[in-house]
Amino acid sequence: MVRITDKIEIPDDEIELSAIRAQGAGGQNVNKVATAIHLRFDLRSASLPEPVRQRLLQGGDSRITADGVVVIKAQNHRTQERNRQEAIDRLRELIEAATRTPRKRIPTRPGRAAKEKRLDAKKKRAAIKKLRARDLG
């Protein structure tokens, strides 16, 4: 059982973990031992609250496939156990971020000073360009 928040827990059978060989440097060990972890978590069949699931699916995270499957590959550590823990932690952070509802943006308008500053900048720019113009007379 992976605990996300006080109210959200994910059963272990919903998370698919598989050991694969890591990429990169590491000598003979990297070619022989499957220390990297490939985590797959299907959002569509997961026991998550509906608003959290919708936020994850609409969030546009590159780790979530078009089918709604979260794919995380952890290979930073030398041991399989530490990579497994890192993959689960990354999943936890991803779901935890989706539990927070985004604040609604309140549209604002520029103040008087900002408008005046913009117009002054335009006038100065126009004056500089006017000085560059050739005398056509």
N, C-alpha and C positions, 0 to 999 in steps of 0.2 A: 504494500500500500504506500503510495507516494502522496505525501501531504503537501498541498499547495497553499491553502489558507485554512483558517479554522473551520470553514464550512465546505471546502472543496478537497476531496481526496480522489485519487485515481487508483483503481485496482491494478495489481501487477499484471493480470492477464490481458489488460488493454494495451500494455506497452510491449512491443516486440523488440528484443535485443539480440543482435547477432555479432559474433566476433569475426573480424576480417583482418587481413594483413595490412599493416600501416604502410604509408608511403614515406619516401625520403630517406635520409641518412640513418644509420643505426647498425651498420656492420652486418655480421652473419645473423644476428638476432632478428632483424627486421624481415629477413627472408624465410625464417623458420617458424616464428611464433605469431599467432593471430592476436595482437594486443589491441588493435583499434576496435572501437565499438560503433556499430551502425544501429541507431535507434529509429524505430518507426512507430508512429502513434496516429491512428485513424480518428480524425475529429468527428466525422459523421456518425460513427458508432460509439463514440466516447460518452461516458457518463458525466458530461459537463453541463452546467446551466446554459440554457439557450442563448442569453445575451453574450456570454463569454465565447461560446462557439461561433456566433455570428461575427463578433469583433475579430476573432482569429482568422476566419475565412475571408473577411473583407479587408484585413489589415495590409495585404500585399507583401507579406514577408516572403523572402526568397526560399526559406526552408520549408514552406508549405506548398505542396504540389497542387495542380489543378483539380485532382481528385479529392483534396482535403486531407492529405496525409502529411504529417510533420516528419521530416527526415533530418536527423542530426547525426553527424559523423564526428566522433571524438577520438583523436589520435595524438594528443599532446604529451601524454605520459607514457612511461615505459611499461607500466603494468596494466593488465586488462581491467583489474578492479578499479583503479583510479580513473581510467577512461570511462568505465561504466558509470561511476559516480558523477563525473563531469557531464556526461550526456544527460543524465537524469536532472542534474542541477540546471542545465541549459533549458531543458523542457519546462522545468518548474518556473524559471525566470520568464520564459515566453508566455506561459499561461497566466502567471501572476500579473504581468503587464497588461494582459487583456481583461483582468478582473476590475481594473480601475476604469471608471467611466470617464471619457474625455470631457473636459469642461467646455460648455457652449461658448463660442466666441461672440462677444458683444461688439458689433460694428461701431466704430467711432469715426468722427470727422476731424479733419485737420483744424487746428485753432487759428485765430486771426494772425498771431505772430508767425506761424509756419507759412501761411499764405503770403504774407508780406515778404518774408525771407525768400520764398520761391520767386516772387515777382521781381524783387531786387536783383536776384541772380540772373534772371532772364534779361533785365534791362542792361546789366553790365556786359553780359555776353553779346547782346545786340550792338552795344556801343563798340566793343572790340571788333566785331565783324564789320561794322560800318567804317571804321578807320582803315580796314584792309581793302575796302572797295576802291576800284580805280576811278580816277576822275574822268568822267565821260564828257565833260564840257569843253 
